[in-house]
Amino acid sequence: MRKLAVGALGAAAFAVMTPAPAHAEPIPVDPGIGSGIGTGFLYLEVDPEAGATERAVLSCPGGQGHARGEEACIQLTATGGDIGGLEAADGICTKEYDPVTLKGFGVWEGEFVYFEESFANHCTGTLATGGTVFDIAED
């Protein structure tokens, strides 16, 4: 009986100490889990021709680093992270000419994304890009 117990103990120790295979198959992920909001990390910049540049980093899901981040993440999810593909938001802007360049780049769902466009003023640029993504400048 003692030999049987020692043999079982030795087999158990061998099983615990045996390394896992070098190449394990990935575990499938259920696409139904999660928040439904895309994953991305974007650097955003509002660069006026005159004045200080405003910058923010948007981390999705969750919207960390951005005052209206959750809304921005939801909008970007609808376009696959394509800032240029955002539907223009409704709103009223003054006709003042205060040129601004809006820039955004980073990684969305594993793909590099880039956006850069100039507008007559910050308000028109913000509305043209969905109303939330570039709403980072302190007025």
NURODO-755526 format. One line per field, with one value per atom (N, C-alpha, C, O, CB): residue number from 1; atom name; y, x, z. Coordinates in Angstrom, 3 decimals. Glycine has a CB too. Example, Ala and Ser with C-alpha at 12.3 -4.5 7.8 and 13.67 -1.06 7.14 Angstrom:
<sites>
k (1, 1, 1, 1, 1, 2, 2, 2, 2, 2)
a (N, CA, C, O, CB, N, CA, C, O, CB)
Y (-5.690, -4.500, -3.300, -3.319, -4.473, -2.250, -1.060, 0.030, 1.138, -0.598)
X (13.190, 12.300, 13.200, 14.236, 11.308, 12.850, 13.670, 12.900, 13.409, 14.084)
Z (7.800, 7.800, 7.800, 8.465, 9.046, 7.080, 7.140, 7.870, 8.039, 5.725)
</sites>
This chain:
<sites>
k (1, 1, 1, 1, 1, 2, 2, 2, 2, 2, 3, 3, 3, 3, 3, 4, 4, 4, 4, 4, 5, 5, 5, 5, 5, 6, 6, 6, 6, 6, 7, 7, 7, 7, 7, 8, 8, 8, 8, 8, 9, 9, 9, 9, 9, 10, 10, 10, 10, 10, 11, 11, 11, 11, 11, 12, 12, 12, 12, 12, 13, 13, 13, 13, 13, 14, 14, 14, 14, 14, 15, 15, 15, 15, 15, 16, 16, 16, 16, 16, 17, 17, 17, 17, 17, 18, 18, 18, 18, 18, 19, 19, 19, 19, 19, 20, 20, 20, 20, 20, 21, 21, 21, 21, 21, 22, 22, 22, 22, 22, 23, 23, 23, 23, 23, 24, 24, 24, 24, 24, 25, 25, 25, 25, 25, 26, 26, 26, 26, 26, 27, 27, 27, 27, 27, 28, 28, 28, 28, 28, 29, 29, 29, 29, 29, 30, 30, 30, 30, 30, 31, 31, 31, 31, 31, 32, 32, 32, 32, 32, 33, 33, 33, 33, 33, 34, 34, 34, 34, 34, 35, 35, 35, 35, 35, 36, 36, 36, 36, 36, 37, 37, 37, 37, 37, 38, 38, 38, 38, 38, 39, 39, 39, 39, 39, 40, 40, 40, 40, 40, 41, 41, 41, 41, 41, 42, 42, 42, 42, 42, 43, 43, 43, 43, 43, 44, 44, 44, 44, 44, 45, 45, 45, 45, 45, 46, 46, 46, 46, 46, 47, 47, 47, 47, 47, 48, 48, 48, 48, 48, 49, 49, 49, 49, 49, 50, 50, 50, 50, 50, 51, 51, 51, 51, 51, 52, 52, 52, 52, 52, 53, 53, 53, 53, 53, 54, 54, 54, 54, 54, 55, 55, 55, 55, 55, 56, 56, 56, 56, 56, 57, 57, 57, 57, 57, 58, 58, 58, 58, 58, 59, 59, 59, 59, 59, 60, 60, 60, 60, 60, 61, 61, 61, 61, 61, 62, 62, 62, 62, 62, 63, 63, 63, 63, 63, 64, 64, 64, 64, 64, 65, 65, 65, 65, 65, 66, 66, 66, 66, 66, 67, 67, 67, 67, 67, 68, 68, 68, 68, 68, 69, 69, 69, 69, 69, 70, 70, 70, 70, 70, 71, 71, 71, 71, 71, 72, 72, 72, 72, 72, 73, 73, 73, 73, 73, 74, 74, 74, 74, 74, 75, 75, 75, 75, 75, 76, 76, 76, 76, 76, 77, 77, 77, 77, 77, 78, 78, 78, 78, 78, 79, 79, 79, 79, 79, 80, 80, 80, 80, 80, 81, 81, 81, 81, 81, 82, 82, 82, 82, 82, 83, 83, 83, 83, 83, 84, 84, 84, 84, 84, 85, 85, 85, 85, 85, 86, 86, 86, 86, 86, 87, 87, 87, 87, 87, 88, 88, 88, 88, 88, 89, 89, 89, 89, 89, 90, 90, 90, 90, 90, 91, 91, 91, 91, 91, 92, 92, 92, 92, 92, 93, 93, 93, 93, 93, 94, 94, 94, 94, 94, 95, 95, 95, 95, 95, 96, 96, 96, 96, 96, 97, 97, 97, 97, 97, 98, 98, 98, 98, 98, 99, 99, 99, 99, 99, 100, 100, 100, 100, 100, 101, 101, 101, 101, 101, 102, 102, 102, 102, 102, 103, 103, 103, 103, 103, 104, 104, 104, 104, 104, 105, 105, 105, 105, 105, 106, 106, 106, 106, 106, 107, 107, 107, 107, 107, 108, 108, 108, 108, 108, 109, 109, 109, 109, 109, 110, 110, 110, 110, 110, 111, 111, 111, 111, 111, 112, 112, 112, 112, 112, 113, 113, 113, 113, 113, 114, 114, 114, 114, 114, 115, 115, 115, 115, 115, 116, 116, 116, 116, 116, 117, 117, 117, 117, 117, 118, 118, 118, 118, 118, 119, 119, 119, 119, 119, 120, 120, 120, 120, 120, 121, 121, 121, 121, 121, 122, 122, 122, 122, 122, 123, 123, 123, 123, 123, 124, 124, 124, 124, 124, 125, 125, 125, 125, 125, 126, 126, 126, 126, 126, 127, 127, 127, 127, 127, 128, 128, 128, 128, 128, 129, 129, 129, 129, 129, 130, 130, 130, 130, 130, 131, 131, 131, 131, 131, 132, 132, 132, 132, 132, 133, 133, 133, 133, 133, 134, 134, 134, 134, 134, 135, 135, 135, 135, 135, 136, 136, 136, 136, 136, 137, 137, 137, 137, 137, 138, 138, 138, 138, 138, 139, 139, 139, 139, 139)
a (N, CA, C, O, CB, N, CA, C, O, CB, N, CA, C, O, CB, N, CA, C, O, CB, N, CA, C, O, CB, N, CA, C, O, CB, N, CA, C, O, CB, N, CA, C, O, CB, N, CA, C, O, CB, N, CA, C, O, CB, N, CA, C, O, CB, N, CA, C, O, CB, N, CA, C, O, CB, N, CA, C, O, CB, N, CA, C, O, CB, N, CA, C, O, CB, N, CA, C, O, CB, N, CA, C, O, CB, N, CA, C, O, CB, N, CA, C, O, CB, N, CA, C, O, CB, N, CA, C, O, CB, N, CA, C, O, CB, N, CA, C, O, CB, N, CA, C, O, CB, N, CA, C, O, CB, N, CA, C, O, CB, N, CA, C, O, CB, N, CA, C, O, CB, N, CA, C, O, CB, N, CA, C, O, CB, N, CA, C, O, CB, N, CA, C, O, CB, N, CA, C, O, CB, N, CA, C, O, CB, N, CA, C, O, CB, N, CA, C, O, CB, N, CA, C, O, CB, N, CA, C, O, CB, N, CA, C, O, CB, N, CA, C, O, CB, N, CA, C, O, CB, N, CA, C, O, CB, N, CA, C, O, CB, N, CA, C, O, CB, N, CA, C, O, CB, N, CA, C, O, CB, N, CA, C, O, CB, N, CA, C, O, CB, N, CA, C, O, CB, N, CA, C, O, CB, N, CA, C, O, CB, N, CA, C, O, CB, N, CA, C, O, CB, N, CA, C, O, CB, N, CA, C, O, CB, N, CA, C, O, CB, N, CA, C, O, CB, N, CA, C, O, CB, N, CA, C, O, CB, N, CA, C, O, CB, N, CA, C, O, CB, N, CA, C, O, CB, N, CA, C, O, CB, N, CA, C, O, CB, N, CA, C, O, CB, N, CA, C, O, CB, N, CA, C, O, CB, N, CA, C, O, CB, N, CA, C, O, CB, N, CA, C, O, CB, N, CA, C, O, CB, N, CA, C, O, CB, N, CA, C, O, CB, N, CA, C, O, CB, N, CA, C, O, CB, N, CA, C, O, CB, N, CA, C, O, CB, N, CA, C, O, CB, N, CA, C, O, CB, N, CA, C, O, CB, N, CA, C, O, CB, N, CA, C, O, CB, N, CA, C, O, CB, N, CA, C, O, CB, N, CA, C, O, CB, N, CA, C, O, CB, N, CA, C, O, CB, N, CA, C, O, CB, N, CA, C, O, CB, N, CA, C, O, CB, N, CA, C, O, CB, N, CA, C, O, CB, N, CA, C, O, CB, N, CA, C, O, CB, N, CA, C, O, CB, N, CA, C, O, CB, N, CA, C, O, CB, N, CA, C, O, CB, N, CA, C, O, CB, N, CA, C, O, CB, N, CA, C, O, CB, N, CA, C, O, CB, N, CA, C, O, CB, N, CA, C, O, CB, N, CA, C, O, CB, N, CA, C, O, CB, N, CA, C, O, CB, N, CA, C, O, CB, N, CA, C, O, CB, N, CA, C, O, CB, N, CA, C, O, CB, N, CA, C, O, CB, N, CA, C, O, CB, N, CA, C, O, CB, N, CA, C, O, CB, N, CA, C, O, CB, N, CA, C, O, CB, N, CA, C, O, CB, N, CA, C, O, CB, N, CA, C, O, CB, N, CA, C, O, CB, N, CA, C, O, CB, N, CA, C, O, CB, N, CA, C, O, CB, N, CA, C, O, CB, N, CA, C, O, CB, N, CA, C, O, CB, N, CA, C, O, CB, N, CA, C, O, CB, N, CA, C, O, CB, N, CA, C, O, CB, N, CA, C, O, CB, N, CA, C, O, CB, N, CA, C, O, CB, N, CA, C, O, CB, N, CA, C, O, CB, N, CA, C, O, CB, N, CA, C, O, CB)
Y (-1.191, 0.000, 1.253, 2.252, -0.001, 1.179, 2.326, 2.632, 3.801, 2.074, 1.600, 1.794, 2.463, 3.305, 0.434, 2.096, 2.688, 4.176, 4.976, 1.950, 4.562, 5.960, 6.787, 7.905, 6.075, 6.254, 6.959, 7.121, 8.174, 6.200, 6.087, 6.157, 7.203, 7.947, 4.793, 7.275, 8.263, 9.669, 10.593, 7.989, 9.833, 11.137, 11.574, 12.745, 11.097, 10.662, 10.968, 11.353, 12.279, 9.772, 10.662, 10.978, 12.356, 13.107, 9.908, 12.695, 14.007, 15.110, 16.146, 14.075, 14.908, 15.906, 16.088, 17.211, 15.490, 14.992, 15.070, 15.869, 16.676, 13.650, 15.635, 16.335, 17.837, 18.642, 15.757, 18.212, 19.626, 20.309, 21.475, 19.787, 19.632, 20.237, 20.205, 20.827, 19.538, 19.507, 19.444, 20.789, 21.264, 18.282, 21.413, 22.729, 22.607, 21.556, 23.383, 23.717, 23.777, 23.757, 24.121, 25.052, 23.345, 23.353, 24.760, 25.748, 22.816, 24.848, 26.140, 26.950, 28.178, 25.940, 26.287, 26.998, 26.501, 25.418, 26.795, 27.284, 26.916, 27.599, 28.701, 27.303, 26.956, 27.518, 28.659, 28.542, 26.426, 29.761, 30.861, 30.424, 29.567, 32.085, 31.024, 30.739, 31.643, 32.861, 30.964, 31.065, 31.904, 32.851, 32.502, 31.031, 34.057, 35.068, 35.238, 35.327, 36.419, 35.282, 35.476, 36.931, 37.819, 35.088, 37.210, 38.602, 39.305, 40.524, 38.658, 38.592, 39.208, 39.849, 40.554, 38.195, 39.611, 40.199, 41.575, 41.912, 39.292, 42.350, 43.687, 44.747, 44.461, 43.792, 45.972, 47.110, 47.426, 48.161, 48.316, 46.883, 47.213, 48.471, 48.857, 47.368, 49.122, 50.326, 49.920, 49.135, 51.390, 50.457, 50.109, 50.421, 51.185, 50.826, 49.806, 49.994, 50.836, 50.524, 48.641, 51.900, 52.763, 53.704, 53.917, 53.545, 54.255, 55.216, 56.291, 56.044, 54.537, 57.497, 58.564, 59.807, 60.213, 58.919, 60.397, 61.686, 62.728, 62.625, 61.752, 63.735, 64.774, 66.128, 66.407, 64.769, 66.974, 68.288, 69.327, 69.109, 68.267, 70.458, 71.628, 72.693, 73.231, 72.119, 72.993, 73.880, 75.159, 75.192, 73.159, 76.217, 77.469, 78.189, 78.046, 78.384, 78.974, 79.747, 80.750, 81.021, 80.479, 81.293, 82.235, 81.717, 81.508, 83.695, 81.514, 81.039, 79.704, 79.123, 80.928, 79.243, 78.003, 76.764, 76.743, 77.985, 75.746, 74.462, 73.693, 73.632, 73.633, 73.109, 72.268, 70.815, 70.470, 72.618, 69.961, 68.546, 67.672, 68.064, 68.222, 66.492, 65.509, 64.120, 63.942, 65.745, 63.158, 61.754, 61.070, 61.150, 61.061, 60.407, 59.729, 58.227, 57.662, 60.105, 57.593, 56.149, 55.528, 55.845, 55.785, 54.635, 53.989, 52.488, 51.937, 54.289, 51.803, 52.344, 53.099, 52.992, 51.223, 53.839, 54.557, 56.048, 56.825, 54.024, 56.469, 57.888, 58.623, 59.847, 58.540, 57.894, 58.534, 59.546, 59.346, 57.484, 60.648, 61.667, 62.742, 63.593, 61.020, 62.719, 63.627, 63.996, 63.124, 62.971, 65.284, 65.745, 65.090, 64.808, 67.248, 64.849, 64.215, 62.880, 62.500, 65.148, 62.191, 60.972, 59.857, 59.214, 60.466, 59.609, 58.521, 58.755, 57.840, 58.361, 59.988, 60.339, 60.193, 59.677, 61.782, 60.655, 60.576, 59.120, 58.788, 61.293, 58.256, 56.833, 56.198, 55.401, 56.081, 56.553, 56.011, 56.469, 55.671, 56.449, 57.755, 58.260, 57.571, 57.176, 59.777, 57.426, 56.807, 55.328, 54.804, 56.967, 54.659, 53.252, 53.106, 52.154, 52.669, 54.045, 53.994, 54.111, 53.638, 55.104, 54.748, 54.926, 54.065, 54.219, 56.391, 53.174, 52.338, 53.142, 52.780, 51.618, 54.233, 55.071, 56.113, 56.834, 54.220, 56.200, 57.150, 58.516, 58.728, 56.638, 59.448, 60.778, 61.490, 62.156, 61.621, 61.356, 61.990, 61.451, 62.101, 61.823, 60.286, 59.679, 60.036, 59.582, 58.203, 60.854, 61.244, 62.149, 63.022, 61.948, 61.936, 62.770, 64.126, 64.193, 62.083, 65.198, 66.544, 66.709, 66.211, 67.612, 67.418, 67.688, 68.982, 69.861, 67.775, 69.088, 70.317, 71.347, 70.998, 70.046, 72.588, 73.655, 74.953, 74.983, 73.292, 76.021, 77.341, 77.880, 77.878, 78.313, 78.343, 78.926, 80.357, 80.701, 78.078, 81.171, 82.521, 82.432, 81.401, 83.418, 83.482, 83.508, 84.085, 84.410, 84.322, 84.212, 84.776, 83.889, 82.663, 84.947, 84.534, 83.810, 83.713, 84.693, 84.507, 82.525, 82.231, 80.824, 79.876, 82.354, 80.679, 79.363, 78.410, 78.793, 79.531, 77.168, 76.126, 74.830, 74.541, 75.921, 74.063, 72.748, 71.700, 71.756, 72.618, 70.747, 69.653, 68.423, 68.048, 69.372, 67.795, 66.607, 65.508, 65.757, 66.917, 64.300, 63.143, 61.930, 61.658, 62.887, 61.200, 59.966, 59.004, 59.396, 60.250, 57.740, 56.709, 55.350, 55.100, 57.010, 54.473, 53.098, 52.844, 53.083, 52.064, 52.357, 52.003, 50.566, 50.234, 52.972, 49.714, 48.291, 47.670, 46.861, 48.116, 48.058, 47.481, 48.106, 47.687, 46.046, 49.085, 49.740, 51.197, 51.873, 49.665, 51.678, 53.077, 53.970, 53.683, 53.301, 55.048, 56.025, 57.406, 57.709, 56.015, 58.243, 59.593, 60.529, 60.183, 59.616, 61.718, 62.750, 64.098, 64.362, 62.708, 64.951, 66.331, 67.164, 66.849, 66.438, 68.239, 69.126, 70.517, 70.656, 68.562, 71.538, 72.924, 73.453, 73.085, 73.823, 74.337, 74.913, 76.408, 76.897, 74.215, 77.138, 78.588, 78.971, 80.008, 79.159, 78.134, 78.367, 77.042, 76.043, 79.470, 77.060, 75.826, 75.280, 74.068, 76.071, 76.156, 75.728, 74.958, 73.873, 76.939, 75.519, 74.841, 73.507, 72.538, 75.741, 73.455, 72.205, 71.149, 69.976, 72.459, 71.570, 70.628, 70.062, 68.856, 71.314, 70.924, 70.442, 69.550, 68.571, 71.621, 69.872, 69.077, 67.674, 66.759, 69.782, 67.497, 66.192, 65.562, 64.905, 66.344, 65.762, 65.069, 65.817, 65.424, 63.827, 66.877, 67.684, 67.349, 68.153, 67.597, 66.179, 65.824, 65.526, 65.877, 64.642, 64.898, 64.416, 65.544, 65.378, 63.750, 66.684, 67.805, 68.886, 70.026, 68.416, 68.548, 69.494, 69.416, 69.010, 69.185, 69.819, 69.708, 71.052, 71.179, 68.769, 72.063, 73.371, 74.074, 74.051, 74.252, 74.691, 75.466, 76.847, 77.598, 75.564, 77.168, 78.467, 79.487, 80.639, 78.347)
X (0.824, 0.000, 0.867, 0.545, -0.937, 1.971, 2.864, 3.475, 3.623, 3.969, 3.831, 4.401, 3.370, 3.727, 4.864, 2.127, 1.069, 0.909, 0.736, -0.260, 0.962, 0.825, 2.000, 1.807, 0.711, 3.219, 4.409, 4.342, 4.695, 5.700, 3.894, 3.762, 2.741, 2.980, 3.364, 1.613, 0.579, 1.083, 0.815, -0.693, 1.820, 2.382, 3.395, 3.416, 3.040, 4.230, 5.219, 4.547, 5.003, 6.144, 3.471, 2.746, 2.101, 2.097, 1.675, 1.555, 0.938, 1.981, 1.723, 0.219, 3.150, 4.224, 4.698, 4.965, 5.409, 4.804, 5.228, 4.210, 4.590, 5.409, 2.925, 1.878, 1.901, 1.674, 0.498, 2.172, 2.208, 3.426, 3.339, 2.204, 4.548, 5.801, 5.976, 6.906, 6.960, 5.123, 5.238, 4.813, 3.712, 4.374, 5.686, 5.332, 4.211, 4.006, 6.565, 3.493, 2.435, 3.077, 4.244, 1.547, 2.343, 2.902, 3.345, 2.759, 1.873, 4.379, 4.924, 3.908, 3.906, 6.183, 3.049, 2.055, 0.669, 0.250, 2.305, -0.025, -1.373, -2.387, -2.144, -1.624, -3.491, -4.550, -5.230, -5.434, -5.582, -5.588, -6.274, -7.660, -8.303, -6.387, -8.089, -9.420, -10.408, -10.232, -9.487, -11.434, -12.391, -13.117, -13.418, -13.408, -13.392, -14.088, -15.484, -15.666, -13.319, -16.456, -17.833, -18.018, -17.896, -18.813, -18.311, -18.451, -19.639, -19.761, -18.592, -20.500, -21.649, -21.335, -22.175, -22.720, -20.130, -19.814, -19.202, -18.746, -18.862, -19.190, -18.610, -19.678, -20.875, -17.649, -19.221, -20.134, -20.708, -21.689, -19.432, -20.110, -20.552, -19.903, -20.149, -22.040, -19.070, -18.365, -16.971, -16.305, -18.310, -16.529, -15.233, -14.077, -14.206, -15.035, -12.945, -11.743, -10.765, -10.454, -11.117, -10.283, -9.335, -8.637, -9.058, -10.025, -7.564, -6.759, -6.357, -5.540, -5.491, -6.931, -6.706, -6.113, -6.517, -8.010, -5.152, -4.586, -5.325, -5.383, -3.017, -5.895, -6.683, -6.050, -5.523, -8.146, -6.111, -5.486, -6.339, -6.796, -4.064, -6.549, -7.215, -6.133, -5.684, -8.479, -5.718, -4.578, -5.036, -5.120, -3.489, -5.333, -5.761, -4.583, -3.439, -6.441, -4.887, -3.835, -3.234, -2.033, -4.392, -4.074, -3.621, -4.101, -5.297, -4.158, -3.178, -3.563, -2.928, -2.184, -5.062, -3.246, -2.650, -3.344, -4.559, -2.710, -2.547, -3.067, -3.631, -3.013, -1.956, -4.812, -5.442, -5.261, -5.391, -6.963, -4.960, -4.724, -5.493, -5.740, -3.219, -5.862, -6.512, -6.195, -5.893, -8.060, -6.270, -6.126, -7.438, -7.905, -4.896, -8.023, -9.300, -9.064, -8.485, -10.302, -9.506, -9.380, -10.772, -11.579, -8.569, -11.039, -12.348, -12.205, -11.178, -13.029, -13.165, -14.416, -14.184, -13.120, -15.437, -15.157, -15.077, -14.905, -15.478, -13.957, -14.121, -13.949, -12.980, -13.048, -15.238, -12.078, -11.115, -10.265, -9.924, -10.220, -9.927, -9.048, -9.752, -9.094, -8.037, -11.069, -11.847, -13.124, -13.802, -12.175, -13.452, -14.630, -15.926, -16.812, -14.750, -16.039, -17.244, -16.868, -17.379, -17.927, -15.966, -15.385, -16.357, -16.247, -14.385, -17.311, -18.249, -19.043, -19.222, -19.195, -19.519, -20.257, -19.365, -19.796, -20.802, -18.116, -17.181, -16.912, -16.852, -15.855, -16.751, -16.506, -17.686, -17.500, -16.235, -18.897, -20.095, -20.156, -20.450, -21.377, -19.878, -19.886, -18.823, -19.090, -19.663, -17.628, -16.536, -16.797, -16.370, -15.220, -17.485, -17.826, -18.686, -18.527, -18.556, -19.593, -20.499, -19.754, -20.242, -21.535, -18.562, -17.808, -16.545, -15.722, -17.430, -16.395, -15.201, -13.944, -12.852, -15.044, -14.096, -12.958, -12.584, -11.602, -11.788, -13.359, -13.077, -13.663, -14.867, -13.649, -12.816, -13.286, -13.927, -14.951, -12.120, -13.341, -13.878, -15.234, -15.957, -12.925, -15.586, -16.873, -17.990, -19.122, -16.729, -17.682, -18.706, -19.742, -19.403, -18.070, -20.991, -22.067, -22.021, -21.844, -23.448, -22.180, -22.151, -23.271, -24.381, -22.271, -22.956, -23.942, -24.688, -24.165, -23.262, -25.906, -26.682, -26.190, -25.812, -28.192, -26.193, -25.785, -25.623, -25.674, -24.487, -25.429, -25.263, -23.903, -23.558, -26.413, -23.134, -21.823, -21.801, -22.539, -20.701, -20.964, -20.768, -19.999, -19.401, -20.010, -20.019, -19.303, -17.896, -17.253, -20.091, -17.417, -16.078, -15.026, -15.128, -15.773, -14.021, -12.939, -11.776, -11.076, -12.502, -11.584, -10.524, -10.032, -10.360, -11.028, -9.236, -8.874, -8.296, -7.519, -7.884, -8.708, -8.262, -8.062, -8.803, -9.292, -7.055, -6.826, -7.100, -6.548, -5.367, -7.957, -8.277, -7.506, -7.534, -9.812, -6.811, -6.011, -6.372, -6.608, -4.496, -6.412, -6.653, -5.970, -6.095, -8.161, -5.245, -4.637, -4.446, -4.412, -3.287, -4.324, -4.136, -4.493, -4.381, -4.972, -4.926, -5.268, -6.720, -7.124, -4.313, -7.495, -8.886, -9.088, -8.874, -9.861, -9.501, -9.725, -8.509, -8.662, -11.000, -7.316, -6.089, -5.593, -4.560, -6.291, -6.292, -5.913, -5.526, -6.150, -7.071, -4.492, -4.079, -5.104, -5.538, -2.667, -5.489, -6.421, -5.781, -5.016, -7.798, -6.108, -5.542, -6.572, -7.269, -4.234, -6.661, -7.567, -6.894, -6.295, -8.954, -6.993, -6.523, -7.308, -7.365, -4.977, -7.914, -8.668, -8.741, -8.801, -10.093, -8.734, -8.822, -10.236, -10.943, -7.810, -10.630, -11.971, -11.885, -10.863, -12.878, -12.967, -13.005, -12.896, -12.322, -14.286, -13.448, -13.318, -13.553, -13.951, -14.330, -13.301, -13.406, -14.830, -15.031, -12.924, -15.806, -17.197, -17.598, -18.172, -18.111, -17.296, -17.688, -16.959, -17.532, -17.394, -15.709, -14.952, -15.506, -15.599, -13.508, -15.873, -16.428, -17.753, -17.983, -16.619, -18.627, -19.915, -19.735, -20.463, -20.822, -18.778, -18.545, -18.045, -18.193, -17.539, -17.453, -16.908, -17.744, -17.203, -15.441, -19.045, -19.938, -20.328, -21.286, -19.328, -19.626, -19.997, -19.335, -19.397, -21.410, -18.697, -18.096, -16.602, -15.873, -18.798, -16.136, -14.756, -13.763, -12.825, -14.479, -13.942, -13.008, -13.541, -13.080, -12.711, -14.484, -14.979, -14.057, -14.467, -16.478, -12.796, -11.781, -11.187, -10.558, -10.669, -11.376, -10.756, -11.461, -12.687, -10.797, -10.665, -11.232, -11.590, -10.728, -10.234, -12.878, -13.345, -13.368, -13.733, -14.730)
Z (0.000, 0.000, 0.000, -0.643, 1.204, 0.733, 0.806, -0.562, -0.918, 1.837, -1.334, -2.672, -3.594, -4.419, -3.271, -3.454, -4.269, -3.956, -4.875, -4.037, -2.687, -2.288, -2.788, -3.264, -0.767, -2.689, -3.164, -4.682, -5.214, -2.753, -5.369, -6.831, -7.248, -8.199, -7.397, -6.558, -6.867, -6.591, -7.360, -6.054, -5.486, -5.146, -6.200, -6.581, -3.756, -6.675, -7.712, -9.022, -9.695, -7.933, -9.400, -10.633, -10.538, -11.513, -10.922, -9.370, -9.181, -9.276, -9.889, -7.827, -8.684, -8.749, -10.190, -10.617, -7.845, -10.939, -12.332, -13.165, -14.014, -12.916, -12.914, -13.665, -13.380, -14.283, -13.321, -12.141, -11.774, -12.367, -12.751, -10.256, -12.454, -12.901, -14.413, -14.926, -12.252, -15.139, -16.590, -17.182, -16.905, -17.168, -18.003, -18.571, -19.600, -20.207, -19.222, -19.774, -20.778, -22.163, -22.305, -20.590, -23.167, -24.520, -24.917, -24.474, -25.531, -25.752, -26.166, -26.958, -26.880, -26.995, -27.716, -28.514, -28.115, -28.522, -30.046, -27.330, -26.917, -27.835, -28.327, -25.431, -28.057, -28.884, -28.130, -26.922, -29.280, -28.798, -28.117, -27.651, -28.257, -29.046, -26.583, -26.056, -26.793, -26.815, -24.491, -27.390, -28.119, -27.172, -26.030, -28.873, -27.669, -26.883, -27.445, -28.660, -26.886, -26.574, -26.982, -27.397, -26.553, -25.842, -28.679, -29.114, -28.465, -28.590, -30.618, -27.790, -27.156, -25.811, -25.251, -26.982, -25.283, -23.985, -24.171, -25.263, -23.192, -23.138, -23.204, -23.325, -23.301, -24.365, -23.456, -23.459, -24.832, -24.939, -22.930, -25.877, -27.226, -27.763, -28.906, -27.254, -26.946, -27.367, -27.806, -27.132, -26.224, -28.940, -29.500, -28.565, -27.609, -30.794, -28.874, -28.088, -28.882, -30.031, -27.694, -28.271, -28.949, -27.997, -26.860, -30.018, -28.503, -27.750, -28.745, -29.633, -27.064, -28.601, -29.573, -28.921, -27.831, -30.273, -29.609, -29.223, -30.041, -31.266, -29.460, -29.380, -30.050, -29.812, -28.735, -29.554, -30.846, -30.741, -31.449, -32.571, -31.328, -30.788, -31.371, -31.462, -30.449, -30.501, -32.698, -32.929, -33.637, -34.865, -33.763, -32.863, -33.495, -34.131, -33.700, -32.471, -35.175, -35.834, -34.848, -34.881, -37.087, -33.977, -32.948, -31.595, -31.392, -33.222, -30.684, -29.361, -29.031, -29.821, -29.264, -27.839, -27.322, -27.878, -28.075, -25.795, -28.120, -28.589, -27.397, -26.334, -29.310, -27.590, -26.568, -26.975, -28.150, -26.390, -25.994, -26.278, -25.294, -24.154, -26.217, -25.755, -24.887, -25.422, -26.602, -24.813, -24.542, -24.927, -24.578, -23.442, -24.204, -25.545, -25.359, -25.325, -26.253, -26.482, -24.274, -24.130, -24.084, -23.210, -22.857, -25.041, -25.116, -24.918, -25.312, -26.465, -24.336, -23.820, -22.516, -21.906, -23.608, -22.109, -20.846, -21.015, -20.251, -20.034, -22.009, -22.278, -21.374, -21.260, -22.191, -20.727, -19.839, -20.598, -21.764, -19.176, -19.904, -20.464, -21.273, -21.873, -21.313, -21.301, -22.154, -21.410, -20.868, -23.551, -21.383, -20.645, -21.124, -20.318, -20.764, -22.423, -22.989, -23.627, -24.680, -24.041, -22.956, -23.510, -23.813, -24.857, -22.592, -22.923, -23.168, -24.445, -25.250, -21.986, -24.628, -25.848, -27.084, -28.115, -25.754, -26.965, -28.092, -28.465, -29.648, -27.750, -27.477, -27.743, -28.471, -29.392, -26.431, -28.056, -28.707, -30.164, -31.055, -27.950, -30.408, -31.785, -32.631, -33.766, -31.799, -32.087, -32.843, -33.113, -34.142, -32.092, -32.214, -32.431, -33.676, -34.440, -31.205, -33.878, -35.035, -36.362, -37.389, -34.934, -36.350, -37.600, -37.648, -38.550, -37.775, -36.693, -36.666, -36.365, -36.803, -37.985, -35.619, -35.255, -36.290, -36.118, -34.998, -37.364, -38.442, -38.099, -38.242, -39.789, -37.645, -37.253, -38.446, -38.290, -36.688, -39.616, -40.812, -41.218, -41.973, -41.941, -40.736, -41.068, -40.107, -40.274, -41.114, -39.090, -38.124, -38.776, -39.574, -36.918, -38.433, -38.943, -38.241, -37.025, -38.739, -39.002, -38.425, -37.409, -37.596, -39.528, -36.331, -35.286, -35.598, -36.282, -33.897, -35.093, -35.236, -34.234, -33.116, -35.042, -34.620, -33.721, -34.483, -35.713, -33.006, -33.738, -34.336, -33.920, -32.739, -33.904, -34.901, -34.650, -35.178, -36.102, -35.309, -34.592, -35.110, -36.427, -36.738, -34.078, -37.170, -38.452, -38.304, -39.302, -39.479, -37.069, -36.874, -37.528, -37.518, -35.372, -38.092, -38.733, -37.748, -37.495, -40.058, -37.200, -36.244, -36.564, -35.851, -34.741, -37.648, -38.177, -37.129, -36.254, -39.287, -37.263, -36.343, -37.136, -38.075, -35.177, -36.742, -37.330, -36.258, -35.159, -37.895, -36.595, -35.686, -36.132, -37.304, -35.650, -35.176, -35.476, -34.504, -33.322, -35.410, -35.007, -34.157, -34.754, -35.948, -33.983, -33.915, -34.404, -33.245, -32.079, -35.105, -33.599, -32.581, -33.130, -34.330, -31.342, -32.242, -32.612, -32.224, -31.086, -31.920, -33.189, -32.947, -33.397, -34.563, -33.691, -32.465, -32.753, -33.469, -34.385, -33.621, -33.039, -33.578, -34.871, -35.392, -33.798, -35.400, -36.654, -36.395, -35.577, -37.681, -37.095, -36.968, -37.651, -38.767, -37.577, -36.985, -37.566, -37.503, -36.588, -36.815, -38.496, -38.564, -39.158, -40.112, -39.399, -38.585, -39.091, -38.906, -37.864, -38.363, -39.918, -39.816, -40.816, -42.005, -40.076, -40.307, -41.180, -40.547, -39.325, -41.445, -41.400, -40.929, -41.118, -42.056, -41.674, -40.190, -40.198, -39.921, -39.440, -39.156, -40.225, -40.031, -38.559, -38.224, -40.617, -37.680, -36.237, -35.498, -36.096, -35.748, -34.202, -33.416, -33.385, -33.463, -31.996, -33.272, -33.218, -34.484, -34.394, -33.027, -35.661, -36.908, -37.053, -37.550, -38.130, -36.625, -36.681, -35.746, -36.106, -36.350, -34.546, -33.569, -34.063, -33.975, -32.202, -34.584, -35.096, -36.318, -36.477, -35.446, -37.185, -38.398, -38.070, -38.880, -39.306, -36.886, -36.483, -35.363, -34.475, -36.024, -35.410, -34.495, -33.239, -32.573, -34.108, -32.892, -31.745, -30.426, -29.496, -31.567, -30.307, -29.020, -29.081, -28.153, -28.460, -30.134, -30.187, -29.956, -29.177, -31.528, -30.608, -30.462, -29.521, -29.569, -31.824, -28.685, -27.685, -26.461, -25.374, -27.292, -26.680, -25.617, -25.246, -24.195, -26.048, -26.094, -25.846, -24.696, -24.584, -27.119, -23.856, -22.749, -23.275, -23.733, -21.541, -23.201, -23.703, -22.600, -22.833, -24.324)
</sites>
